[in-house]
Amino acid sequence: MDSDVLPVVVWGAAAAVAAIVYLAVYPRLMPTQKTTRSVLVGPLMIGVLVAVFYARDCRDAPAYLGAFTGAMIGLPLAIAGQHKSLVPRVVAREAGVPNDDLPSLPVSLKIRIVVTLPLMTCLGIWLGIRFGG
């Protein structure tokens, strides 16, 4: 076994820990119960997506698990510190305000989401390829 290769079990454990961190942190950043419940399905949805991609070729499991891990860490990281700016938009959306009339998200939050989530996902994929064997 190559010394810089991590077994798939380690990648699976990392994905499980990332999902636990997501479930411990991300729902607490949401302003309402309805939104909190909706973000709780995040790991399941991303996990199904990763499983579908993996099922296509049944190779590179560490890269797919790395993508999952990166996404689970990237989502809370993207809104950390700025989650209060979500409150007006989420509350208005749940009150039935039409999409055209919803309060806008700050540009800084949009940039953080657009940059952080893909960056963390790509970092996870790269680590999976580099250290997954």
Beta strands, then each sheet from edge to edge (+ up, - down):
end
